[in-house]
Amino acid sequence: MKRRQIWVFVLMTLFAVVMIYPFFFMINTAFKSNAQFLGAGGHSMLSWQKLFKALPVGRQLLNSTIVSAGSILIILAVSTMAGFALSKLRSKTSWIFFLGIVGAMLIPLQSIIIPAYINASNWNLLSGYWAAIFLYAALGTPFATFLMTSYFRGLPDELIEAAICDGLSYRRIFKKIALPLAVPAIVTIIVLQFIQIWDDLLVGLLFIQDPNYRTITVGLGALSAGRTTDIPVLMAGSLLSAIPAVAVYLIFQRQLVNGLTAGIGK
């Protein structure tokens, strides 16, 4: 092995240790009591028992699933149609809309959080899921549209023209041809948006006022808001919250890489 390869291997190993250690700490601490965390030896399930007593974990996991699924459905519906239109139904003003989408990707959440909250309050959307769903959808749609536009541009125009010659309308071309071919990009959007929405705290904390509709991240945030925090209980909740996002990434990691590569390359 060459010296350069050895140094690369050593650096990658160090990076891996730095990245993996927090997960090891979380898993190890989640299976300890507070006394064991503070110095006593051994492991136990006491922190998990306290977690399920302190939080309605099942309900909050269901709430996170509903919010994530609702937001992703809206994002996919808008981005796939917009991406197909911008890439294949070109007009003289298409570049203006596409530039607006790219510009929307550059707007930070903090700059629109106050007007978005005021509008949601005026429309009485804060008592349920809808305010969070709509805001997540608005935040995720620009990137998803950008990715879908890039992907659809890679489809041969001859394929669309042949379908038109066969008598298909653009609606049926989109449904029967474009969408099936865009599965890698769609999976990429689902994975990225699910991870981002599932792990987010700010939007759920501000835009879901009813405790019965809290997501798991908001519940964990409330759990750690007291003067004293039981670290093992918090780590147990964090581990439980991280499992769905990690599982989705591990299951679809190959499709995620393929979708990103295809979208960028095309």
C-alpha positions in Angstrom: 0.0 0.0 0.0 1.4 3.4 -1.0 2.1 6.1 1.6 -0.6 8.3 0.2 -3.2 5.5 0.5 -2.2 4.9 4.1 -2.7 8.5 5.0 -6.1 8.6 3.2 -7.1 5.4 5.1 -6.0 6.9 8.4 -7.9 10.2 7.8 -11.0 8.3 6.7 -10.8 6.2 9.9 -10.5 9.3 12.0 -13.5 10.9 10.3 -15.5 7.6 10.8 -14.7 7.6 14.5 -15.7 11.2 14.9 -19.0 10.6 13.1 -19.9 7.2 14.8 -19.0 8.1 18.4 -22.1 10.3 19.0 -24.3 7.3 18.0 -22.3 5.0 20.2 -22.7 7.4 23.1 -26.5 7.7 22.5 -27.0 4.0 22.3 -24.8 3.3 25.3 -26.4 6.0 27.5 -30.0 5.0 26.5 -29.6 1.7 28.3 -28.5 3.2 31.6 -30.3 4.7 34.5 -29.4 8.2 35.7 -27.3 6.8 38.5 -25.4 4.5 36.1 -24.8 7.4 33.8 -23.4 9.5 36.7 -20.9 6.8 37.6 -22.4 3.5 38.7 -21.6 0.6 36.5 -23.9 -1.6 34.4 -26.9 -1.1 32.1 -30.7 -1.2 32.6 -34.0 -0.5 30.9 -35.1 2.0 33.5 -34.7 5.0 31.1 -37.0 3.4 28.6 -39.7 2.8 31.2 -39.4 6.5 32.3 -39.6 7.6 28.6 -42.9 5.8 28.0 -44.3 7.2 31.2 -43.3 10.7 30.5 -44.3 10.9 26.8 -47.1 9.4 24.6 -44.4 7.9 22.4 -46.7 6.0 20.1 -49.0 8.9 19.5 -46.1 11.3 18.8 -44.5 8.8 16.4 -47.8 8.6 14.6 -48.0 12.4 14.5 -44.6 12.6 12.9 -45.5 10.0 10.3 -48.7 11.9 9.4 -46.9 15.3 9.1 -44.1 13.8 7.1 -46.4 11.8 4.8 -48.7 14.7 4.2 -45.9 17.1 3.4 -44.1 14.7 1.0 -47.3 14.0 -0.9 -47.8 17.7 -1.6 -44.2 18.1 -2.5 -44.3 15.2 -5.0 -47.6 16.3 -6.5 -46.3 19.9 -7.1 -42.7 19.2 -8.0 -43.3 16.4 -10.5 -45.9 18.4 -12.5 -43.9 21.6 -12.3 -40.6 19.8 -13.3 -42.3 18.1 -16.3 -43.8 21.4 -17.4 -40.6 23.4 -17.1 -38.5 20.8 -18.9 -40.8 19.6 -21.7 -43.5 22.4 -22.1 -41.0 25.1 -22.7 -42.1 28.7 -23.3 -40.4 32.1 -23.4 -41.1 32.6 -19.7 -40.0 29.2 -18.5 -36.6 30.4 -17.4 -38.2 33.1 -15.2 -40.2 30.5 -13.3 -37.1 28.3 -13.0 -35.0 31.2 -11.8 -37.7 31.9 -9.2 -37.6 28.3 -8.0 -33.8 28.5 -7.6 -34.2 31.8 -5.8 -36.7 30.2 -3.4 -34.1 27.6 -2.4 -31.9 30.4 -1.1 -34.4 31.9 1.3 -33.7 30.9 4.9 -36.5 29.6 7.0 -35.8 32.2 9.7 -36.7 35.0 7.4 -40.2 33.8 6.7 -41.1 32.2 10.0 -42.9 35.2 11.5 -45.2 36.0 8.5 -45.9 32.3 8.0 -46.9 32.0 11.6 -49.1 35.0 11.4 -50.9 33.7 8.3 -51.3 30.3 9.9 -52.8 31.9 13.0 -55.2 34.0 10.9 -56.4 30.9 9.0 -56.8 28.9 12.3 -54.4 26.2 11.2 -52.3 26.0 14.3 -54.6 23.6 16.2 -53.8 20.6 14.0 -51.3 19.2 11.5 -52.1 21.5 8.5 -49.9 24.5 9.3 -46.8 22.3 9.7 -47.7 20.3 6.7 -48.1 23.3 4.4 -44.9 25.0 5.6 -42.8 21.8 5.2 -44.3 21.4 1.7 -43.5 25.1 0.9 -39.9 24.7 2.1 -39.3 21.4 0.3 -41.0 22.1 -3.1 -38.3 24.4 -4.6 -35.5 21.8 -4.3 -37.8 19.0 -5.3 -38.9 21.0 -8.4 -35.3 21.8 -9.3 -34.3 18.1 -9.1 -37.3 16.9 -11.1 -36.7 19.6 -13.8 -33.1 18.5 -14.1 -34.2 14.8 -14.3 -37.0 15.3 -16.8 -34.6 17.4 -19.0 -32.6 14.2 -19.4 -35.5 12.4 -21.0 -35.2 12.4 -24.8 -37.4 14.9 -26.6 -37.9 12.2 -29.3 -39.7 10.0 -26.8 -42.2 12.8 -26.0 -42.6 13.6 -29.7 -43.2 9.9 -30.5 -45.9 9.7 -27.8 -47.6 12.8 -29.2 -47.6 11.3 -32.7 -49.2 8.2 -31.2 -52.1 10.4 -30.0 -51.2 10.7 -26.3 -51.9 14.0 -24.6 -49.3 15.6 -22.4 -51.4 14.5 -19.4 -51.1 10.9 -20.4 -47.5 11.2 -21.3 -46.7 12.6 -17.9 -48.7 9.8 -16.2 -47.7 6.8 -18.4 -44.2 7.7 -19.5 -42.5 10.5 -17.4 -43.5 9.4 -13.9 -42.4 5.7 -14.3 -39.1 6.8 -15.7 -38.6 9.3 -12.8 -38.8 6.8 -10.0 -35.1 7.3 -9.0 -35.6 11.1 -8.6 -38.9 10.5 -6.8 -37.3 8.1 -4.3 -34.5 10.7 -3.8 -37.0 13.4 -2.9 -38.9 11.1 -0.5 -35.8 10.1 1.4 -34.3 13.6 1.7 -37.6 15.2 2.6 -38.5 12.5 5.1 -35.2 12.8 6.9 -35.4 16.6 7.0 -39.1 16.8 8.1 -38.8 14.0 10.6 -35.8 15.5 12.4 -37.0 19.1 12.4 -37.9 20.8 15.6 -38.5 24.5 14.9 -41.6 24.2 12.6 -43.2 21.5 14.7 -42.6 23.5 17.9 -44.2 26.7 16.5 -46.8 25.5 14.1 -48.4 22.7 16.2 -50.0 24.2 19.3 -52.2 21.3 20.4 -50.2 18.9 22.6 -52.2 16.0 21.1 -50.6 16.7 17.7 -47.0 17.1 18.8 -44.3 15.3 16.8 -41.7 13.1 18.5 -39.0 15.8 18.2 -41.2 18.4 19.8 -42.0 15.9 22.6 -38.3 15.3 23.2 -37.7 19.1 23.2 -40.4 19.5 25.9 -38.8 16.7 27.8 -35.5 18.5 28.0 -37.0 21.9 28.8 -37.0 21.5 32.6 -34.4 22.6 35.1 -32.9 19.2 35.4 -32.8 16.7 32.5 -32.5 12.9 32.8 -29.9 12.4 30.1 -30.5 8.6 29.7 -34.2 9.2 29.2 -33.5 11.9 26.6 -31.0 9.6 24.8 -33.5 6.8 24.8 -36.1 9.1 23.1 -33.5 10.4 20.7 -32.5 6.8 19.7 -36.2 5.9 19.2 -36.7 9.1 17.1 -33.6 8.4 15.0 -34.4 4.9 14.0 -37.0 5.7 11.3 -34.8 8.2 9.6 -31.8 5.9 9.7 -33.9 3.0 8.5 -35.3 4.9 5.5 -31.8 6.0 4.5 -30.3 2.5 4.8 -33.1 0.9 2.8 -33.1 3.5 0.0 -29.4 4.6 0.0 -28.7 3.1 -3.4 -31.7 4.7 -5.0 -30.8 8.0 -3.3 -27.3 8.0 -4.8 -28.7 7.0 -8.2 -31.3 9.7 -8.2 -28.9 12.5 -7.1 -26.3 11.4 -9.7 -28.9 11.2 -12.5 -30.4 14.6 -11.6 -27.1 16.3 -11.5 -25.7 14.6 -14.5 -28.7 15.3 -16.7 
